[in-house]
Structures are given as structure tokens and as C-alpha cells.
Amino acid sequence: MSKIERQGLTRRALLARSVAAGALVVAGAGFIAAPNAAWAVEVRVISEHQMATLVQMARDIYPHDRIADQFYAIAVKGYDAEERKALVEEGVAALDAAAQAAGHADYVSMGWEEDRVKILQAMEDSGFFQTVRGGLVTGLYNQKEVWPIFGYEGESFSQGGYIERGFDDINWL
């Protein structure tokens, strides 16, 4: 057993982290890549930290274990706009301040979903929260790629309606 493995880091993990760090340097600023999946999001107006916070916030508001972070990133990508910059800056600052008051570095670094949800509940009446939550309803659930996860087959009018297409295929009744 090597010295690195005894410290809790295998050679494979060390190489994987080195490659990920190298990719981040090559990609440059304004680019967030998922360390465990093949997706990335580029930000132009807001910071990478603000985008990562929005993605985590989206996942905490509408948690679905079977939906990948990339779909949450797509849902909040619209906040990377000049007209939304002030709202995002103030909202993320409020989330980070609440996390710091609870003893964490920032909102994203809070390890437990339950702790993050408490922060969100405390600010659920704010304009920032309501804007993001409302945008997620369509931003997340209107993505055709997530429909099969929920068993939704899409609109049926163009295919003859629901009567001929799954209306009575309830097998548990």
C-alpha cells in the first residue's frame, strides 16, 4: 500500500482530480464543468459561484434524485443575463450570509440538504426566491429530456388524444 493510499487518496483518484483541475485551467473563467458527468455551463454575466449556487438552490427547491444537475443548470441559465444580475447578486449574497451565520463557508458548501432547505424556508417570501422558484416550474419541467423520467409522454392532441393513448392503462387499480 502506497503512502498516498494510506492517507485516503488512491492513485486513481489523484489522477482524476489532476485531470479535472487541468481541464478547469484550460477552460478558463466563466465555465462550470461537472466533475462526475459530461456537461458544462458557461456563464457570461454572473459569476461561476453564483451559477453554482443557483443550480444547488434549484435542486433544493425541486429535488429529484433521478434528474441530473445539467437539467437544473439549463433551467437557471436564463439568470445569466444583465437584467437579472443585481437580483442574482443580492440573492446569492443573502444565501451565503445565512450559510455563514450557520457556520459554513457558503450556501453551496453546506453538506446537508436539510440545512440548505431551512435557509430557503427562511427567505421564501423574498422576491429572489419567488422569482427563481417560479422560473423553475417551466424552466425545469418544460425540458422534453426530463419528461420520460416522470413518465410523461408529451402532448397527445396531435396523436389522437388521451382516450386512445394511455387514458385507461392504469394497472394498479
Beta strands, then each sheet from edge to edge (+ up, - down):
strand 1: 31-33
strand 2: 40-42
sheet 1: 1+ 2-
end
